[in-house]
Amino acid sequence: MKLIDSFGPNPRMVRMFMAEKGIELPKEELDLMGGQNREKSYTDRNPGGQMPALELDDGTVIAETTTMCQYLEEKHPTPAILGDTPESRAVSSMWVRRVELGITEHMYNGFRYAEGLGLFKDRLYCIPEAADGLKAKAQDGLKWLDGLLEGNDYIAGANVGLADMILYCCMDFAQGVGQPIDAELKNISAWFQRMNSRPSAEASLHSSCAASGMRG
């Protein structure tokens, strides 16, 4: 099995998950900024064209970051990040869905349709007029989450979970491309610093971050 890897907040999230679990895999590096992930040699393996992906020993390619993490957790069950009981796994999955549907997808599309438009306009269907509204919707989701984080270290409980990694990698990227963290969100700000201080945060950064000027 190998990780098909690149720069970017989504690949970083999977690398962060792997670092938290102590998983090391051989890597095949693609140039995301140069569009190598949209070339036929890759889309024949992963029709979605997104990064990252896992290529198994039998040639099966698994994409979608949460699915990749679920697979890796099943192969390497300890330490458990997605939960070690049916109940804790359900809570983890619930918060992953809330964070992705209510916050991060809006943040990512807000970037793709505005600051990232030059990069994405020929790669996917873009809606520039929706960018401001999507960014505002993401901020509304963060305000909602800020209240729920009162007294809690992490989103889904006392321990770091997948929802935390998804949101952290998205926000760390987004704050450098037009979506800064609102200082009035005290609980979100404290949570972000808590995530930022984890060794996996630094370990998961791509080597091209300095050159690109972005966090991914």
Backbone as CSV, one residue per row, in Angstrom:
resi,resn,N_x,N_y,N_z,CA_x,CA_y,CA_z,C_x,C_y,C_z
1,MET,0.848,-1.188,0.000,0.000,0.000,0.000,0.889,1.245,0.000
2,LYS,0.446,2.273,-0.733,1.181,3.535,-0.737,0.207,4.704,-0.701
3,LEU,0.713,5.835,-0.226,-0.057,7.071,-0.203,0.294,7.884,-1.441
4,ILE,-0.706,8.215,-2.238,-0.519,9.131,-3.362,-0.726,10.522,-2.785
5,ASP,0.339,11.283,-2.700,0.395,12.463,-1.844,0.702,13.725,-2.653
6,SER,0.451,14.871,-2.021,0.751,16.162,-2.643,0.652,17.244,-1.586
7,PHE,0.980,18.453,-1.985,0.672,19.631,-1.176,-0.843,19.797,-1.104
8,GLY,-1.329,20.394,-0.021,-2.747,20.722,0.084,-3.290,20.384,1.455
9,PRO,-4.343,21.067,1.887,-4.895,20.818,3.217,-5.529,19.443,3.376
10,ASN,-6.129,18.903,2.327,-6.711,17.569,2.438,-5.645,16.485,2.541
11,PRO,-4.608,16.506,1.686,-3.513,15.565,1.902,-2.872,15.734,3.275
12,ARG,-2.761,16.992,3.715,-2.169,17.218,5.032,-2.994,16.551,6.124
13,MET,-4.318,16.609,6.015,-5.152,15.999,7.041,-4.878,14.502,7.156
14,VAL,-4.742,13.824,6.028,-4.452,12.387,6.078,-3.063,12.150,6.657
15,ARG,-2.102,12.991,6.296,-0.762,12.857,6.886,-0.810,13.097,8.397
16,MET,-1.620,14.054,8.832,-1.748,14.329,10.262,-2.370,13.136,10.980
17,PHE,-3.393,12.552,10.389,-4.033,11.354,10.945,-3.013,10.221,11.068
18,MET,-2.226,10.020,10.017,-1.208,8.976,10.038,-0.159,9.250,11.112
19,ALA,0.233,10.511,11.260,1.219,10.865,12.279,0.683,10.599,13.677
20,GLU,-0.583,10.923,13.905,-1.189,10.670,15.212,-1.222,9.173,15.525
21,LYS,-1.366,8.350,14.503,-1.442,6.913,14.703,-0.089,6.213,14.564
22,GLY,0.930,6.953,14.156,2.241,6.342,13.975,2.337,5.461,12.747
23,ILE,1.570,5.772,11.703,1.576,4.999,10.459,2.542,5.638,9.470
24,GLU,3.375,4.844,8.884,4.266,5.306,7.818,4.021,4.464,6.579
25,LEU,3.895,5.130,5.430,3.653,4.448,4.157,4.584,5.017,3.099
26,PRO,4.980,4.195,2.125,5.678,4.770,0.970,4.759,5.729,0.245
27,LYS,5.345,6.721,-0.443,4.545,7.765,-1.078,4.873,7.905,-2.554
28,GLU,3.850,8.226,-3.299,3.995,8.667,-4.689,3.562,10.125,-4.717
29,GLU,4.465,11.013,-5.081,4.194,12.447,-5.030,3.668,12.946,-6.365
30,LEU,2.555,13.709,-6.316,2.019,14.367,-7.505,2.061,15.880,-7.312
31,ASP,2.186,16.599,-8.407,2.221,18.053,-8.388,0.799,18.591,-8.498
32,LEU,0.183,18.851,-7.355,-1.189,19.357,-7.320,-1.280,20.734,-7.957
33,MET,-0.352,21.628,-7.632,-0.390,22.982,-8.164,-0.244,22.978,-9.680
34,GLY,0.515,22.030,-10.195,0.699,21.920,-11.637,-0.384,21.137,-12.339
35,GLY,-1.347,20.608,-11.571,-2.476,19.900,-12.167,-2.200,18.457,-12.537
36,GLN,-1.158,17.868,-11.994,-0.834,16.487,-12.336,-1.939,15.524,-11.911
37,ASN,-2.689,15.897,-10.875,-3.783,15.049,-10.409,-4.977,15.070,-11.356
38,ARG,-4.971,15.952,-12.351,-6.057,15.996,-13.333,-5.661,15.333,-14.651
39,GLU,-4.462,14.795,-14.704,-4.005,14.126,-15.917,-4.556,12.704,-15.978
40,LYS,-4.672,12.199,-17.188,-5.307,10.897,-17.415,-4.595,9.772,-16.666
41,SER,-3.295,9.877,-16.533,-2.557,8.817,-15.862,-3.004,8.649,-14.411
42,TYR,-3.528,9.741,-13.816,-4.052,9.660,-12.451,-5.556,9.430,-12.439
43,THR,-6.301,10.142,-13.283,-7.759,9.983,-13.250,-8.204,8.606,-13.722
44,ASP,-7.363,7.891,-14.459,-7.684,6.499,-14.773,-7.697,5.649,-13.503
45,ARG,-6.896,6.038,-12.529,-6.868,5.317,-11.250,-7.885,5.882,-10.266
46,ASN,-8.049,7.205,-10.270,-8.971,7.883,-9.369,-9.798,8.865,-10.188
47,PRO,-10.970,8.451,-10.672,-11.771,9.304,-11.553,-12.125,10.651,-10.953
48,GLY,-12.169,10.750,-9.619,-12.473,12.026,-8.983,-11.358,13.040,-9.153
49,GLY,-10.153,12.562,-9.359,-9.019,13.447,-9.581,-8.534,14.189,-8.359
50,GLN,-9.160,13.931,-7.205,-8.773,14.680,-6.015,-7.584,14.017,-5.325
51,MET,-6.972,14.782,-4.448,-5.838,14.307,-3.666,-6.190,14.380,-2.186
52,PRO,-5.667,13.429,-1.405,-4.777,12.325,-1.742,-5.555,11.071,-2.078
53,ALA,-4.839,9.948,-2.150,-5.481,8.654,-2.349,-4.554,7.575,-1.801
54,LEU,-5.130,6.428,-1.536,-4.364,5.241,-1.161,-4.415,4.251,-2.309
55,GLU,-3.280,3.724,-2.692,-3.254,2.643,-3.671,-2.848,1.365,-2.956
56,LEU,-3.747,0.384,-2.951,-3.499,-0.861,-2.253,-2.615,-1.779,-3.091
57,ASP,-2.155,-2.833,-2.466,-1.230,-3.740,-3.145,-1.857,-4.409,-4.361
58,ASP,-3.190,-4.553,-4.371,-3.850,-5.184,-5.511,-4.236,-4.178,-6.593
59,GLY,-3.836,-2.903,-6.416,-4.129,-1.873,-7.407,-5.379,-1.072,-7.120
60,THR,-6.177,-1.483,-6.154,-7.365,-0.714,-5.782,-6.950,0.655,-5.263
61,VAL,-7.638,1.696,-5.723,-7.351,3.052,-5.265,-8.533,3.549,-4.432
62,ILE,-8.244,3.960,-3.215,-9.253,4.491,-2.302,-9.011,5.987,-2.154
63,ALA,-10.002,6.777,-2.505,-9.939,8.224,-2.342,-10.961,8.633,-1.283
64,GLU,-11.208,9.933,-1.150,-12.077,10.528,-0.135,-11.388,10.414,1.224
65,THR,-11.009,11.546,1.775,-10.149,11.553,2.957,-10.730,10.797,4.149
66,THR,-12.009,10.988,4.444,-12.576,10.306,5.605,-12.608,8.795,5.382
67,THR,-12.884,8.373,4.157,-12.873,6.943,3.844,-11.471,6.368,3.996
68,MET,-10.465,7.122,3.555,-9.084,6.689,3.706,-8.734,6.508,5.180
69,CYS,-9.136,7.462,6.006,-8.828,7.368,7.435,-9.572,6.198,8.087
70,GLN,-10.799,5.959,7.667,-11.540,4.813,8.190,-10.829,3.509,7.837
71,TYR,-10.353,3.421,6.612,-9.648,2.213,6.183,-8.357,2.037,6.978
72,LEU,-7.595,3.118,7.128,-6.346,3.028,7.875,-6.590,2.662,9.330
73,GLU,-7.674,3.154,9.904,-7.987,2.809,11.295,-8.338,1.335,11.421
74,GLU,-9.042,0.801,10.439,-9.355,-0.627,10.495,-8.106,-1.480,10.366
75,LYS,-7.160,-1.020,9.563,-5.907,-1.760,9.391,-4.972,-1.562,10.588
76,HIS,-5.080,-0.408,11.246,-4.219,-0.074,12.388,-5.123,0.457,13.506
77,PRO,-5.785,-0.420,14.242,-6.841,0.022,15.161,-6.387,0.775,16.394
78,THR,-5.105,0.713,16.733,-4.651,1.451,17.913,-3.519,2.400,17.541
79,PRO,-3.503,3.604,18.132,-4.545,4.150,19.008,-5.805,4.492,18.209
80,ALA,-6.942,4.275,18.812,-8.212,4.537,18.137,-8.472,6.038,18.088
81,ILE,-8.666,6.553,16.890,-9.002,7.971,16.710,-10.472,8.137,16.327
82,LEU,-11.011,7.154,15.631,-12.407,7.230,15.192,-13.364,6.611,16.199
83,GLY,-12.845,6.159,17.331,-13.679,5.563,18.362,-13.402,4.087,18.515
84,ASP,-13.591,3.576,19.731,-13.348,2.157,19.987,-14.594,1.410,20.440
85,THR,-15.748,2.059,20.335,-17.038,1.422,20.601,-18.009,1.883,19.520
86,PRO,-19.115,1.151,19.326,-20.107,1.622,18.346,-20.578,3.039,18.643
87,GLU,-20.714,3.360,19.922,-21.204,4.683,20.300,-20.185,5.770,19.980
88,SER,-18.924,5.548,20.343,-17.906,6.571,20.090,-17.629,6.722,18.603
89,ARG,-17.736,5.629,17.854,-17.565,5.740,16.401,-18.716,6.523,15.773
90,ALA,-19.916,6.334,16.296,-21.069,7.083,15.780,-20.923,8.575,16.079
91,VAL,-20.464,8.917,17.275,-20.270,10.321,17.631,-19.193,10.941,16.747
92,SER,-18.106,10.210,16.527,-17.034,10.706,15.652,-17.557,10.966,14.244
93,SER,-18.293,10.023,13.697,-18.826,10.165,12.345,-19.808,11.326,12.256
94,MET,-20.627,11.505,13.278,-21.593,12.608,13.316,-20.876,13.953,13.239
95,TRP,-19.800,14.107,14.020,-19.101,15.382,14.030,-18.294,15.616,12.764
96,VAL,-17.776,14.569,12.183,-17.101,14.716,10.889,-18.076,15.269,9.862
97,ARG,-19.260,14.709,9.830,-20.262,15.157,8.853,-20.686,16.594,9.118
98,ARG,-20.886,16.954,10.370,-21.279,18.328,10.709,-20.198,19.333,10.305
99,VAL,-18.954,18.995,10.591,-17.852,19.905,10.273,-17.677,20.045,8.769
100,GLU,-17.726,18.931,8.047,-17.517,18.999,6.599,-18.673,19.701,5.890
101,LEU,-19.901,19.330,6.220,-21.058,19.906,5.521,-21.353,21.334,5.960
102,GLY,-21.060,21.651,7.215,-21.436,22.955,7.738,-20.346,24.010,7.719
103,ILE,-19.076,23.573,7.566,-17.987,24.548,7.657,-16.962,24.378,6.537
104,THR,-16.264,23.255,6.520,-15.071,23.179,5.667,-15.387,23.192,4.178
105,GLU,-16.475,22.569,3.764,-16.785,22.590,2.332,-17.069,24.014,1.869
106,HIS,-17.693,24.818,2.728,-17.949,26.214,2.379,-16.641,27.007,2.333
107,MET,-15.736,26.737,3.260,-14.453,27.438,3.267,-13.647,27.097,2.016
108,TYR,-13.613,25.827,1.680,-12.849,25.417,0.501,-13.432,26.005,-0.779
109,ASN,-14.739,25.948,-0.932,-15.335,26.506,-2.148,-15.234,28.021,-2.172
110,GLY,-15.302,28.663,-1.005,-15.083,30.101,-0.960,-13.710,30.473,-1.500
111,PHE,-12.708,29.643,-1.187,-11.363,29.854,-1.735,-11.317,29.535,-3.218
112,ARG,-11.854,28.399,-3.614,-11.787,27.986,-5.023,-12.447,29.003,-5.945
113,TYR,-13.513,29.632,-5.474,-14.266,30.558,-6.317,-13.748,31.992,-6.245
114,ALA,-12.762,32.252,-5.385,-12.241,33.622,-5.232,-10.727,33.623,-5.379
115,GLU,-10.001,33.562,-4.267,-8.537,33.614,-4.323,-7.943,32.506,-5.185
116,GLY,-8.573,31.342,-5.194,-8.056,30.213,-5.958,-8.653,30.056,-7.343
117,LEU,-9.415,31.049,-7.793,-10.127,30.912,-9.061,-9.177,30.666,-10.236
118,GLY,-8.056,31.349,-10.250,-7.113,31.151,-11.347,-6.613,29.728,-11.441
119,LEU,-6.505,29.075,-10.293,-6.024,27.690,-10.248,-7.114,26.700,-10.609
120,PHE,-8.358,26.997,-10.216,-9.424,26.005,-10.320,-10.389,26.208,-11.486
121,LYS,-10.375,27.376,-12.142,-11.412,27.658,-13.137,-11.411,26.690,-14.309
122,ASP,-10.268,26.096,-14.603,-10.216,25.135,-15.704,-10.214,23.691,-15.218
123,ARG,-10.372,23.506,-13.916,-10.335,22.155,-13.343,-11.698,21.675,-12.865
124,LEU,-12.542,22.626,-12.468,-13.871,22.260,-11.985,-14.829,23.426,-12.205
125,TYR,-16.121,23.147,-12.056,-17.147,24.174,-12.260,-17.083,25.157,-11.090
126,CYS,-16.825,26.405,-11.380,-16.665,27.429,-10.344,-17.810,28.436,-10.393
127,ILE,-18.165,28.984,-9.249,-19.257,29.943,-9.131,-18.710,31.167,-8.389
128,PRO,-17.997,32.047,-9.078,-17.356,33.187,-8.397,-18.322,34.039,-7.595
129,GLU,-19.556,34.203,-8.089,-20.508,35.056,-7.390,-20.959,34.466,-6.053
130,ALA,-20.668,33.175,-5.825,-21.072,32.529,-4.572,-20.008,32.618,-3.485
131,ALA,-18.809,33.090,-3.829,-17.674,33.012,-2.901,-17.944,33.730,-1.579
132,ASP,-18.418,34.969,-1.641,-18.620,35.736,-0.408,-19.662,35.082,0.486
133,GLY,-20.732,34.593,-0.104,-21.780,33.942,0.670,-21.298,32.652,1.314
134,LEU,-20.489,31.893,0.598,-19.958,30.652,1.155,-19.019,30.928,2.323
135,LYS,-18.180,31.950,2.179,-17.293,32.312,3.287,-18.108,32.751,4.508
136,ALA,-19.163,33.518,4.288,-20.009,33.958,5.397,-20.710,32.772,6.053
137,LYS,-21.141,31.815,5.238,-21.810,30.623,5.783,-20.837,29.812,6.634
138,ALA,-19.576,29.717,6.194,-18.564,29.012,6.982,-18.349,29.706,8.324
139,GLN,-18.300,31.039,8.323,-18.119,31.773,9.565,-19.304,31.579,10.507
140,ASP,-20.491,31.479,9.930,-21.677,31.220,10.753,-21.570,29.846,11.417
141,GLY,-21.058,28.863,10.673,-20.855,27.541,11.239,-19.817,27.550,12.350
142,LEU,-18.760,28.342,12.182,-17.733,28.433,13.213,-18.273,29.100,14.482
143,LYS,-19.139,30.096,14.316,-19.743,30.739,15.481,-20.601,29.741,16.262
144,TRP,-21.331,28.920,15.543,-22.140,27.875,16.177,-21.251,26.899,16.942
145,LEU,-20.165,26.480,16.316,-19.257,25.527,16.954,-18.539,26.160,18.139
146,ASP,-18.250,27.451,18.056,-17.564,28.138,19.150,-18.334,27.988,20.459
147,GLY,-19.635,28.132,20.405,-20.450,27.975,21.609,-20.415,26.557,22.156
148,LEU,-20.393,25.585,21.260,-20.394,24.191,21.683,-19.048,23.747,22.243
149,LEU,-17.978,24.465,21.915,-16.645,24.117,22.411,-16.380,24.632,23.827
150,GLU,-17.285,25.415,24.367,-17.096,25.948,25.718,-16.849,24.809,26.702
151,GLY,-15.679,24.830,27.350,-15.354,23.816,28.343,-14.839,22.509,27.773
152,ASN,-14.695,22.427,26.454,-14.237,21.191,25.813,-12.897,21.406,25.114
153,ASP,-12.025,20.418,25.209,-10.739,20.520,24.528,-10.849,20.251,23.041
154,TYR,-11.719,19.284,22.676,-11.826,18.867,21.278,-13.291,18.772,20.865
155,ILE,-13.518,18.652,19.587,-14.870,18.783,19.047,-15.796,17.669,19.501
156,ALA,-15.316,16.419,19.441,-16.199,15.285,19.707,-15.987,14.667,21.082
157,GLY,-15.208,15.320,21.939,-14.984,14.756,23.260,-13.663,15.185,23.849
158,ALA,-13.172,14.395,24.793,-11.960,14.753,25.514,-10.691,14.506,24.715
159,ASN,-10.766,13.666,23.701,-9.589,13.299,22.916,-9.673,13.852,21.500
160,VAL,-8.517,14.097,20.907,-8.490,14.593,19.533,-9.120,13.562,18.609
161,GLY,-9.877,14.037,17.632,-10.569,13.146,16.715,-10.432,13.600,15.273
162,LEU,-11.046,12.865,14.389,-10.939,13.169,12.966,-11.561,14.521,12.637
163,ALA,-12.664,14.870,13.263,-13.300,16.167,12.999,-12.344,17.309,13.321
164,ASP,-11.560,17.158,14.388,-10.580,18.185,14.746,-9.538,18.352,13.645
165,MET,-9.046,17.240,13.127,-8.007,17.309,12.094,-8.544,17.900,10.799
166,ILE,-9.763,17.530,10.444,-10.385,18.072,9.235,-10.509,19.589,9.340
167,LEU,-11.037,20.067,10.463,-11.256,21.502,10.617,-9.933,22.248,10.772
168,TYR,-9.010,21.694,11.534,-7.732,22.373,11.745,-6.973,22.572,10.432
169,CYS,-6.843,21.523,9.643,-6.082,21.639,8.393,-6.742,22.608,7.428
170,CYS,-8.070,22.625,7.421,-8.796,23.571,6.575,-8.560,25.002,7.049
171,MET,-8.718,25.256,8.343,-8.585,26.616,8.858,-7.156,27.119,8.769
172,ASP,-6.178,26.237,8.989,-4.786,26.666,8.912,-4.442,27.085,7.484
173,PHE,-5.009,26.388,6.517,-4.826,26.781,5.118,-5.600,28.061,4.816
174,ALA,-6.870,28.094,5.212,-7.759,29.188,4.821,-7.342,30.527,5.412
175,GLN,-6.742,30.525,6.604,-6.383,31.808,7.216,-5.325,32.552,6.401
176,GLY,-4.593,31.845,5.557,-3.591,32.489,4.720,-4.078,32.864,3.342
177,VAL,-5.341,32.535,3.032,-5.871,32.812,1.687,-7.239,33.487,1.775
178,GLY,-7.340,34.475,2.687,-8.525,35.310,2.703,-9.596,34.963,3.708
179,GLN,-9.373,33.967,4.567,-10.380,33.609,5.565,-9.712,33.495,6.937
180,PRO,-9.332,34.637,7.526,-8.643,34.611,8.825,-9.561,34.125,9.934
181,ILE,-8.933,33.701,11.017,-9.689,33.247,12.181,-10.211,34.464,12.940
182,ASP,-11.494,34.487,13.199,-12.133,35.591,13.914,-11.690,35.562,15.375
183,ALA,-10.986,36.594,15.812,-10.457,36.649,17.180,-11.566,36.649,18.224
184,GLU,-12.786,37.019,17.816,-13.898,37.027,18.770,-14.363,35.618,19.115
185,LEU,-13.977,34.636,18.298,-14.349,33.251,18.577,-13.312,32.667,19.537
186,LYS,-13.488,32.952,20.812,-12.479,32.621,21.817,-12.255,31.115,21.929
187,ASN,-13.328,30.344,21.905,-13.180,28.898,22.063,-12.547,28.271,20.828
188,ILE,-12.926,28.750,19.657,-12.303,28.269,18.413,-10.830,28.630,18.402
189,SER,-10.502,29.841,18.811,-9.102,30.279,18.813,-8.266,29.428,19.762
190,ALA,-8.804,29.130,20.956,-8.076,28.300,21.915,-7.929,26.881,21.395
191,TRP,-8.994,26.370,20.798,-8.937,25.027,20.198,-7.899,24.990,19.083
192,PHE,-7.862,26.020,18.248,-6.905,26.049,17.139,-5.471,26.015,17.669
193,GLN,-5.191,26.789,18.682,-3.844,26.789,19.256,-3.514,25.438,19.875
194,ARG,-4.509,24.800,20.464,-4.311,23.456,21.022,-3.935,22.472,19.918
195,MET,-4.625,22.545,18.792,-4.317,21.672,17.660,-2.961,22.021,17.057
196,ASN,-2.678,23.309,16.981,-1.443,23.772,16.357,-0.203,23.341,17.139
197,SER,-0.377,23.088,18.424,0.751,22.698,19.265,1.021,21.196,19.243
198,ARG,0.160,20.424,18.602,0.380,18.980,18.543,1.548,18.681,17.593
199,PRO,2.417,17.754,17.944,3.538,17.429,17.060,3.104,17.057,15.649
200,SER,1.931,16.447,15.508,1.448,16.035,14.185,1.134,17.222,13.288
201,ALA,0.875,18.399,13.870,0.574,19.583,13.067,1.791,19.988,12.249
202,GLU,2.930,20.063,12.885,4.161,20.422,12.183,4.628,19.278,11.286
203,ALA,4.517,18.055,11.781,5.003,16.895,11.036,4.237,16.682,9.735
204,SER,2.999,17.135,9.676,2.159,16.888,8.505,2.294,17.938,7.416
205,LEU,2.997,19.039,7.688,3.160,20.080,6.676,3.996,19.574,5.506
206,HIS,3.586,19.930,4.303,4.306,19.517,3.102,5.582,20.325,2.939
207,SER,6.563,19.714,2.340,7.860,20.382,2.183,7.801,21.610,1.281
208,SER,6.737,21.741,0.480,6.642,22.884,-0.438,5.903,24.075,0.168
209,CYS,5.551,24.001,1.444,4.790,25.095,2.069,5.507,26.426,1.985
210,ALA,6.782,26.415,2.305,7.542,27.666,2.313,7.552,28.307,0.920
211,ALA,7.760,27.501,-0.093,7.820,28.029,-1.452,6.461,28.517,-1.941
212,SER,5.389,27.830,-1.542,4.048,28.194,-2.010,3.466,29.345,-1.212
213,GLY,3.955,29.545,0.003,3.391,30.577,0.863,2.049,30.194,1.448
214,MET,1.681,28.924,1.368,0.413,28.435,1.889,0.672,27.252,2.805
215,ARG,-0.282,27.003,3.689,-0.161,25.927,4.673,-0.952,24.714,4.195
216,GLY,-0.231,23.675,3.840,-0.921,22.479,3.356,-0.005,21.283,3.347
